[in-house]
């Protein structure tokens, strides 16, 4: 399943869907934020033909062949074709690649093991380096990101990781996302350890790095079509402030700020690299 394009006119989008239906190519339309609608190609094998037709459609969406296709699919001679909505697994795979989904799966497995009574064992194995000898246990600079301590904690982080990280992997590749993960996990972990010690975990520092990265790349290189929507950016920044002033939950605020700055710095670097 492949994301094709985002549009703000669902009637035109439906006309294109109906036209492609006559060619036995399945496309689904799903709502997104702010009155936007996304077209999804359900079968990857149809990508070449669909991209060619989509280019023609965008050049002249008012062509009568599209409205005629809508009439055809609504008539008694409607082809033996059935629209189907994408399932949850298809949506997960459509927006995210192997790197994004692999990290999600690893976090879930670790959380299940923690829930089965191995929380202290897992934490002792994966927490941030807390001694000179542990400094050389290289995995510890990244693995705190995979530790989560409640169901809300892991759901919140994995949804943001999927939503933001998936776009980066799809556009820039798994290696770029892996680099962001490693650098932001280690960098935000260093700051959080310096402030509060090794008793922290979760992907939130990495998530804020993705926010910072998409913020800067979307601003500096809009042609990449990689950005974070302003309402979502506003929500994450407000949540960052709330983390400092709320007295109820232990939140790794230092990791969040460090992650945001690291991601923004990497966003500037990536924007300049692509401009050269």
Order of alpha helices (4+ residues) and beta strands (2+ residues): beta-alpha-beta-beta-alpha-alpha-alpha-alpha-alpha-alpha-alpha-alpha-alpha-alpha-alpha-alpha
